[in-house]
Amino acid sequence: MHVMPIQDRSRRSLQEASHRLRRHYDRYRSSAPFWDAYQQVQRELVSAFPEHQAELCNRLAVFAQRLGAVEKAQLLETADMDR
């Protein structure tokens, strides 16, 4: 299966998700409320754009790393997701 690059609509959704997560991180740091919000955002994105599941999950993981929520993001193998 060929995965299309992330388009404008999913890119905007990812940007909005990043803003939401930043607000949660600023308030809660790496505590349970942040990770609850992270999982909710991830579910929403994957539900809206299932064809970009691995890419969106990886981008969120990298964003969490940049925020400082995790030391090193664990990324999904996109080749495994294409089968």
Phi, psi and omega per residue, in radians:
M1 nan 2.318 3.106
H2 -1.629 2.248 3.133
V3 -1.725 2.209 3.137
M4 -1.289 2.641 3.065
P5 -1.071 2.702 3.130
I6 -1.106 2.214 -3.099
Q7 -1.588 3.073 -3.077
D8 -0.958 -0.801 -3.093
R9 -1.071 -0.819 3.133
S10 -1.246 -0.534 3.090
R11 -1.138 -0.768 3.103
R12 -1.106 -0.722 3.117
S13 -1.102 -0.685 3.105
L14 -1.152 -0.696 3.099
Q15 -1.107 -0.765 3.105
E16 -1.089 -0.725 3.109
A17 -1.073 -0.714 3.124
S18 -1.078 -0.727 3.109
H19 -1.106 -0.751 3.102
R20 -1.056 -0.798 -3.115
L21 -1.163 -0.642 3.104
R22 -1.072 -0.764 3.122
R23 -1.079 -0.753 3.115
H24 -1.128 -0.717 -3.131
Y25 -1.163 -0.727 3.112
D26 -1.037 -0.591 -3.104
R27 -1.495 -0.744 -2.968
Y28 -1.979 -0.121 -3.021
R29 0.968 -2.445 -3.043
S30 -1.679 0.601 -3.131
S31 -1.564 3.088 -3.070
A32 -0.936 -0.741 3.134
P33 -1.049 -0.605 3.076
F34 -1.121 -0.820 -3.086
W35 -1.218 -0.532 3.009
D36 -1.084 -0.797 3.116
A37 -1.117 -0.714 3.127
Y38 -1.019 -0.841 -3.129
Q39 -1.131 -0.665 3.113
Q40 -1.133 -0.792 3.111
V41 -1.069 -0.774 3.131
Q42 -1.065 -0.777 3.105
R43 -1.060 -0.760 -3.140
E44 -1.084 -0.800 -3.129
L45 -1.128 -0.804 -3.112
V46 -1.151 -0.640 3.098
S47 -1.140 -0.707 -3.119
A48 -1.320 -0.547 -3.054
F49 -2.358 1.120 -3.070
P50 -1.073 -0.449 3.134
E51 -1.224 -0.241 3.140
H52 -2.025 0.406 -3.025
Q53 -0.879 -0.979 -3.063
A54 -1.109 -0.774 -3.124
E55 -1.090 -0.771 3.139
L56 -1.148 -0.755 3.107
C57 -1.082 -0.721 3.119
N58 -1.138 -0.726 3.136
R59 -1.139 -0.695 3.081
L60 -1.124 -0.712 3.133
A61 -1.088 -0.754 3.111
V62 -1.129 -0.692 3.111
F63 -1.095 -0.746 3.099
A64 -1.054 -0.662 3.095
Q65 -1.137 -0.785 3.135
R66 -1.095 -0.604 3.085
L67 -1.174 -0.500 -3.069
G68 1.803 0.146 -3.136
A69 -1.212 -0.529 3.080
V70 -2.378 2.690 3.123
E71 -1.290 -0.745 -3.120
K72 -2.473 2.143 3.139
A73 -1.204 2.446 3.026
Q74 -1.725 2.076 -3.049
L75 -1.768 2.622 3.087
L76 -1.428 2.539 3.024
E77 -1.340 2.000 -3.083
T78 -1.244 -0.477 3.129
A79 -1.107 -0.653 3.121
D80 -1.165 -0.528 -3.093
M81 -1.340 -0.318 -3.069
D82 -1.486 -0.081 -3.080
R83 -1.447 nan nan
